[in-house]
């Protein structure tokens, strides 16, 4: 923040969580917005009800996504409380199992066994992208491993979109039209 100030930006920052923007993923990220001139910036505050996890999951998943019987049994011995709702089982580095009706943050370098749907299987490429809020027409053109890295390194789309919309409102633009560029008229710079 100090460096951005030294560079002449008027900045603000906030921690935003994907789960507050309707996604079934607890993903807290620091967002930083900077303007060259002082502007009033309102952080988006949304409490959109979380989409149920089962809504983003695929109905028919190939066997390759299922964990081995050894891994499933190991998880069941550590956490025997079964839920009637769809859950994501998260195993941390210490081996503790947490079960939630949402996903923990996707990680780019996570092992295959880090997150398991109902303690049984890994998320598919499409499911990981849905957790990040990518539209259904987003084309998957790379391997599962690469998609997992991309999803793990991505910002949740609805959160980033809400921040960008607030940037446009700070400029008092009534027509919001933008593309993937974050520099408009050589003036607006959005640091996410």
C-alpha positions in Angstrom: 0.0 0.0 0.0 2.9 2.3 0.8 4.5 1.6 -2.5 1.3 2.4 -4.4 0.9 5.6 -2.5 4.5 6.5 -3.4 3.6 5.9 -7.0 0.8 8.4 -6.8 -2.2 6.1 -6.3 -5.0 6.7 -3.9 -5.7 3.2 -2.8 -8.0 1.2 -0.6 -8.1 -2.5 0.2 -10.6 -5.1 1.6 -10.8 -8.8 2.2 -13.7 -10.2 0.2 -15.0 -13.8 0.4 -16.5 -15.7 -2.6 -19.1 -17.3 -0.3 -20.7 -13.8 0.2 -21.2 -13.5 -3.5 -23.2 -16.7 -3.9 -20.5 -19.2 -4.6 -20.2 -22.4 -2.6 -16.6 -21.7 -1.8 -14.9 -20.1 1.2 -12.2 -18.1 -0.6 -11.1 -14.9 1.1 -8.8 -12.7 -0.9 -7.4 -9.2 -0.5 -8.5 -6.8 -3.2 -6.7 -3.6 -3.8 -8.1 -0.7 -5.8 -6.1 2.3 -6.8 -6.9 5.5 -8.6 -4.6 8.3 -9.9 -6.9 10.9 -8.5 -8.9 10.8 -5.2 -12.3 9.3 -5.9 -15.1 8.0 -3.7 -15.0 4.2 -3.9 -17.7 2.0 -2.4 -16.7 -1.6 -1.8 -19.3 -4.0 -3.0 -21.2 -5.6 -0.2 -23.2 -8.5 -1.2 -24.8 -11.2 0.8 -26.1 -13.3 -2.0 -27.4 -16.6 -0.7 -24.9 -19.4 -1.4 -25.7 -21.6 -4.3 -26.1 -25.2 -2.9 -23.1 -27.3 -3.6 -25.1 -30.0 -5.3 -26.2 -27.4 -8.0 -22.6 -27.1 -9.3 -21.8 -30.8 -9.2 -22.1 -33.0 -12.2 -24.5 -36.0 -12.1 -22.4 -38.6 -13.8 -18.7 -38.5 -13.0 -16.2 -40.9 -14.5 -14.4 -43.4 -12.2 -11.1 -41.7 -12.7 -12.2 -39.0 -10.3 -13.0 -41.3 -7.4 -10.4 -41.8 -4.7 -9.0 -45.2 -3.9 -10.8 -47.4 -1.4 -7.8 -46.9 0.9 -8.1 -43.1 0.9 -11.9 -43.2 1.4 -11.6 -45.6 4.3 -8.8 -43.5 5.8 -11.1 -40.5 5.7 -14.1 -42.3 7.1 -12.0 -43.5 10.1 -11.0 -39.9 10.8 -14.5 -38.4 10.3 -17.5 -40.6 10.7 -20.2 -38.0 10.9 -22.1 -38.4 7.7 -24.3 -35.7 6.3 -27.5 -35.9 4.3 -26.5 -32.9 2.3 -23.7 -32.7 -0.3 -20.4 -31.8 1.3 -16.7 -31.3 0.6 -14.3 -33.1 2.8 -11.1 -31.2 3.4 -8.0 -32.8 4.8 -5.4 -30.4 6.1 -1.7 -31.0 6.4 -2.1 -32.4 9.9 -4.6 -34.9 8.7 -7.6 -33.3 10.3 -10.8 -33.8 8.3 -13.3 -30.9 8.0 -16.7 -31.4 6.3 -18.6 -28.4 4.9 -21.6 -27.8 2.6 -19.2 -25.6 0.6 -15.6 -25.9 -0.7 -12.5 -24.6 1.0 -10.5 -22.4 -1.3 -9.2 -24.2 -4.4 -5.4 -24.4 -4.5 -3.3 -24.5 -7.6 -0.8 -27.0 -6.2 -3.1 -29.1 -4.0 -2.9 -32.8 -4.0 -5.7 -34.9 -5.7 -6.9 -35.8 -2.2 -7.1 -32.4 -0.7 -10.9 -31.9 -1.4 -13.2 -34.8 -1.9 -16.9 -34.5 -2.7 -18.7 -36.5 0.1 -15.3 -37.9 1.0 -15.3 -40.0 -2.2 -14.1 -38.1 -5.3 -12.1 -35.2 -6.6 -13.9 -32.3 -8.3 -14.0 -32.3 -12.1 -12.6 -29.5 -14.2 -16.0 -28.1 -14.8 -17.0 -28.2 -11.1 -13.8 -26.3 -10.2 -14.6 -23.6 -12.7 -18.2 -23.4 -11.4 -16.8 -23.0 -7.9 -15.0 -19.9 -9.2 -18.1 -18.6 -10.9 -17.0 -19.2 -14.5 -19.9 -19.4 -17.0 -20.9 -22.7 -18.5 -19.7 -21.6 -21.9 -16.1 -21.2 -20.7 -14.1 -23.6 -22.8 -11.8 -26.1 -21.2 -8.9 -26.5 -23.6 -6.2 -28.0 -21.4 -5.6 -31.0 -19.2 -7.2 -31.6 -15.8 -3.9 -30.7 -14.1 -3.7 -27.4 -15.9 -7.4 -26.6 -15.3 -6.9 -27.3 -11.6 -3.9 -24.9 -11.5 -5.9 -22.2 -13.4 -8.9 -22.6 -11.2 -6.7 -22.5 -8.1 -5.0 -19.3 -9.2 -8.1 -17.6 -10.4 -10.2 -14.9 -8.7 -13.9 -15.7 -8.1 -15.5 -14.2 -11.1 -18.6 -12.6 -9.3 -16.3 -11.0 -6.8 -14.0 -9.5 -9.4 -16.9 -8.3 -11.5 -18.5 -6.6 -8.4 -15.3 -4.8 -7.7 -14.8 -3.7 -11.3 -18.4 -2.4 -11.4 -17.7 -0.3 -8.3 -14.6 1.1 -10.0 -16.8 2.2 -12.9 -19.3 3.7 -10.5 -16.5 5.6 -8.8 -15.9 7.3 -12.2 -19.7 7.9 -12.4 -20.0 6.0 -15.6 -23.6 5.3 -16.4 -22.8 2.8 -19.2 -20.6 0.0 -18.0 -18.9 -1.6 -21.0 -15.6 -3.3 -20.5 -13.6 -6.2 -21.7 -10.6 -8.0 -20.2 -8.5 -4.9 -20.1 -8.2 -3.1 -16.8 -6.8 0.1 -18.2 -9.3 2.4 -19.8 -8.4 5.6 -21.6 -4.8 5.2 -20.2 -6.1 6.3 -16.8 -7.9 3.7 -14.8 -5.8 1.1 -13.2 -7.3 -1.7 -11.2 -5.0 -3.8 -9.1 -6.6 -7.1 -8.1 
